[in-house]
Amino acid sequence: MALKGINAYRKGNLKQDIASADPHKLTLMLLQGALDRIAYAKGAMERKDLITKADFISKTSAILMHLRDTLDLEIGGEVAQNMFNLYDYMIQRLNDAHVNNDLKLLDEVSSLLTPIRDAWVQIPETAKQEAFEAQRQNRQAM
């Protein structure tokens, strides 16, 4: 019973965090969420809880697909294309991990995603503001 209250509190806080987050923080939340779900999938795989494993791998794939599909390949050029390809690769490796119950593949995806998350954390505040302003101006120009 106490867990229901805690989970409801967490969901409420998450909704509040999302509502007040800038695009940079939203991306960071997605990256961290994917890493968390990989860890949960690993635990489920180790326990041989196939339904939970499938659920967390599916959620991780959905996050990576969203990150991939929101890349602006025209503006981002080669870097965006490389990120698109990397997200595609990670999604495929997640599928392989699911089918083969392979913890090493989950570790591989986590090891690819962690540096992206870490780099995202280190973006200076001024760069975040400049990118947000440029994005806002691009939208107004359309």
C-alpha positions in Angstrom: 0.0 0.0 0.0 2.8 2.4 0.8 4.4 1.7 -2.5 1.3 2.9 -4.3 1.6 6.2 -2.5 5.3 6.5 -3.3 4.8 5.7 -7.0 2.0 8.2 -7.2 4.2 10.8 -5.7 7.0 10.0 -8.1 4.7 10.2 -11.1 3.4 13.6 -9.9 7.0 14.9 -9.5 7.9 13.5 -12.9 5.0 15.3 -14.5 6.0 18.5 -12.8 9.6 18.1 -13.9 8.5 17.6 -17.5 6.1 20.5 -17.5 8.8 22.9 -16.3 11.8 21.4 -18.2 13.6 23.1 -21.1 14.5 21.0 -24.2 17.9 20.3 -22.8 16.6 18.9 -19.6 14.0 16.9 -21.4 16.6 15.2 -23.5 18.7 14.6 -20.4 15.7 13.0 -18.7 15.2 10.7 -21.7 18.8 9.7 -21.8 18.8 8.9 -18.1 15.4 7.1 -18.4 16.8 4.9 -21.1 19.8 4.0 -19.0 17.6 3.3 -16.0 15.4 1.0 -18.0 18.4 -0.9 -19.4 19.4 -1.5 -15.8 15.9 -2.7 -14.9 15.9 -5.0 -18.0 19.2 -6.5 -16.9 17.8 -7.2 -13.4 14.7 -8.8 -15.0 16.8 -10.8 -17.4 19.0 -12.1 -14.5 15.8 -13.1 -12.6 14.5 -14.8 -15.7 11.4 -12.5 -15.5 10.8 -12.4 -19.3 7.7 -10.3 -19.2 9.3 -7.5 -17.2 12.5 -7.8 -19.3 10.5 -7.3 -22.5 8.6 -4.4 -21.0 11.8 -2.5 -20.1 13.6 -3.3 -23.3 10.5 -2.0 -25.2 10.4 1.2 -23.2 14.1 1.7 -23.8 13.7 1.2 -27.5 10.8 3.7 -27.5 13.0 6.3 -25.9 15.8 5.7 -28.3 13.4 5.9 -31.3 12.1 9.2 -30.0 15.6 10.6 -29.6 16.5 9.3 -33.1 13.3 10.6 -34.7 13.7 14.1 -33.2 17.1 14.7 -34.7 17.1 17.5 -37.3 19.2 15.9 -40.0 19.2 19.1 -42.2 20.5 21.4 -39.5 22.6 18.8 -37.7 24.4 17.6 -40.8 26.9 14.8 -40.4 26.8 14.8 -36.6 23.0 14.4 -36.6 23.3 11.6 -39.2 25.9 9.8 -37.1 23.7 10.1 -34.0 20.7 8.7 -36.0 22.8 5.7 -37.1 24.1 5.2 -33.5 20.5 5.2 -32.1 19.5 2.8 -34.8 22.4 0.5 -33.9 21.4 0.7 -30.2 17.8 -0.2 -31.0 19.0 -3.2 -33.0 21.3 -4.3 -30.2 18.4 -4.1 -27.7 16.3 -6.3 -30.0 19.1 -8.8 -30.2 19.5 -8.7 -26.4 15.8 -9.4 -26.0 15.7 -12.3 -28.4 19.0 -13.9 -27.2 18.6 -13.0 -23.4 22.1 -11.5 -23.7 23.2 -9.3 -20.8 26.4 -8.3 -22.7 24.3 -6.7 -25.4 22.5 -4.6 -22.8 25.8 -3.6 -21.3 27.0 -2.6 -24.8 24.0 -0.3 -25.3 24.5 1.1 -21.9 28.2 1.7 -22.6 27.2 3.6 -25.8 24.5 5.7 -24.2 26.4 6.7 -21.0 29.0 8.9 -22.8 26.1 10.7 -24.6 24.4 11.3 -21.4 27.6 12.4 -19.7 28.4 14.8 -22.6 24.9 16.2 -22.4 25.3 17.0 -18.7 28.5 18.9 -19.4 27.0 21.3 -21.9 27.6 24.8 -20.6 24.6 26.9 -19.7 25.4 29.6 -22.2 25.4 27.0 -25.0 22.1 25.6 -23.9 20.6 29.1 -23.9 22.1 29.9 -27.4 20.7 26.7 -28.8 17.3 27.3 -27.3 17.2 30.8 -28.7 18.3 29.7 -32.2 15.6 27.0 -32.2 13.0 29.5 -31.1 14.0 31.9 -33.9 13.9 29.1 -36.5 10.4 28.3 -35.4 9.3 31.9 -35.7 10.8 32.2 -39.2 8.7 29.4 -40.4 
